[in-house]
Amino acid sequence: MKSFKELKVWQKGIELVAMVYEITASFPGEEKYGLSAQMRRAAVSIPSNIAEGHLRKTSKDFKQFLAIARGSCAELETQIIIAHKLGFIQEDNFNNLSPKIEELSKMLSSFYSKINSNPL
């Protein structure tokens, strides 16, 4: 199997992290250790779990890490909705970020299913 850095799903995860960091940089100062930090942690968790899972010995282990990455996608999606409702994320940024999270979540689900049918 390829290096995790060659996986499209990991690359999309890295792009998402950069977007989240850029968007949260403009959040109010009081959110530095609140919603901003939570969003950054959730975003970083996605490619990190893909990478860690990829280096595990079994398909079962890899699937567990992909499941965690999927959970982080759902967490991040919830957090951007909250941030948007609170006025921390502008409409155009929200409309750009939201579909990228959905796309990544679908990619993770597809990858999870693929590993189910073709174990490592």
C-alpha positions as CSV (number, residue, x, y, z in Angstrom):
1,M,0.0,0.0,0.0
2,K,1.1,3.6,-0.6
3,S,2.6,6.0,1.9
4,F,-0.2,7.8,3.8
5,K,1.1,11.0,2.2
6,E,0.0,9.7,-1.2
7,L,-3.5,9.0,-0.1
8,K,-6.0,11.6,-1.5
9,V,-8.1,11.4,1.6
10,W,-5.0,12.4,3.7
11,Q,-4.1,15.2,1.3
12,K,-7.7,16.6,1.5
13,G,-7.5,16.4,5.3
14,I,-4.3,18.5,5.3
15,E,-6.0,21.1,3.0
16,L,-8.9,21.2,5.4
17,V,-6.6,21.8,8.4
18,A,-5.0,24.8,6.6
19,M,-8.4,26.3,5.9
20,V,-9.6,25.8,9.5
21,Y,-6.5,27.5,10.8
22,E,-6.9,30.4,8.4
23,I,-10.6,30.9,9.3
24,T,-10.2,30.5,13.1
25,A,-7.3,33.1,13.1
26,S,-10.0,35.8,12.8
27,F,-12.1,34.5,15.7
28,P,-12.5,36.7,18.8
29,G,-9.6,36.5,21.3
30,E,-11.8,35.0,24.0
31,E,-12.3,32.0,21.7
32,K,-8.6,31.2,21.5
33,Y,-8.9,28.4,24.0
34,G,-12.6,27.7,23.2
35,L,-14.3,27.0,19.9
36,S,-11.2,28.0,17.9
37,A,-9.0,25.5,19.7
38,Q,-11.6,22.8,19.5
39,M,-12.1,23.3,15.7
40,R,-8.3,23.2,15.2
41,R,-8.0,20.0,17.2
42,A,-10.8,18.3,15.3
43,A,-9.4,19.3,12.0
44,V,-5.8,18.1,12.9
45,S,-7.3,14.8,14.2
46,I,-8.6,13.9,10.7
47,P,-5.3,13.5,8.7
48,S,-3.4,12.5,11.9
49,N,-5.7,9.5,12.4
50,I,-5.5,8.5,8.7
51,A,-1.7,8.6,9.0
52,E,-1.6,6.6,12.2
53,G,-4.1,4.1,11.1
54,H,-2.3,3.6,7.8
55,L,0.8,2.5,9.6
56,R,-1.0,-0.1,11.8
57,K,-0.5,-3.8,11.0
58,T,-4.1,-4.8,10.5
59,S,-7.2,-3.7,8.6
60,K,-9.1,-3.8,11.8
61,D,-6.8,-1.3,13.4
62,F,-6.8,1.0,10.3
63,K,-10.6,0.9,10.2
64,Q,-10.7,2.0,13.9
65,F,-8.5,5.1,13.1
66,L,-10.7,5.9,10.0
67,A,-13.7,5.7,12.3
68,I,-12.1,8.2,14.6
69,A,-11.3,10.5,11.7
70,R,-14.9,10.3,10.5
71,G,-16.0,11.2,14.0
72,S,-13.7,14.2,13.9
73,C,-15.3,15.3,10.6
74,A,-18.7,15.2,12.3
75,E,-17.4,17.2,15.2
76,L,-15.8,19.8,13.0
77,E,-18.9,20.1,10.9
78,T,-21.0,20.8,14.1
79,Q,-18.4,23.3,15.3
80,I,-18.4,25.3,12.0
81,I,-22.2,25.4,12.2
82,I,-22.0,26.8,15.7
83,A,-19.3,29.3,14.7
84,H,-21.4,30.4,11.8
85,K,-24.4,30.9,13.9
86,L,-22.4,32.9,16.4
87,G,-21.1,35.1,13.5
88,F,-17.5,34.0,13.8
89,I,-17.5,32.5,10.3
90,Q,-18.6,34.6,7.4
91,E,-21.1,33.2,4.9
92,D,-18.6,32.8,2.1
93,N,-16.1,30.9,4.3
94,F,-18.9,28.7,5.7
95,N,-20.2,27.9,2.1
96,N,-16.6,27.0,1.1
97,L,-15.7,25.0,4.2
98,S,-18.9,23.0,4.7
99,P,-18.9,21.1,1.4
100,K,-15.2,20.3,1.9
101,I,-15.9,18.7,5.2
102,E,-18.8,16.7,3.7
103,E,-16.6,15.6,0.8
104,L,-13.9,14.4,3.2
105,S,-16.4,12.6,5.3
106,K,-17.7,10.7,2.3
107,M,-14.2,9.9,1.2
108,L,-13.5,8.4,4.6
109,S,-16.7,6.4,4.5
110,S,-15.8,5.0,1.1
111,F,-12.2,4.2,2.2
112,Y,-13.6,2.5,5.3
113,S,-15.9,0.3,3.1
114,K,-13.0,-0.4,0.7
115,I,-10.9,-1.7,3.5
116,N,-13.8,-3.9,4.7
117,S,-14.0,-5.5,1.3
118,N,-10.2,-5.6,0.6
119,P,-8.3,-6.2,3.9
120,L,-4.6,-5.1,4.1
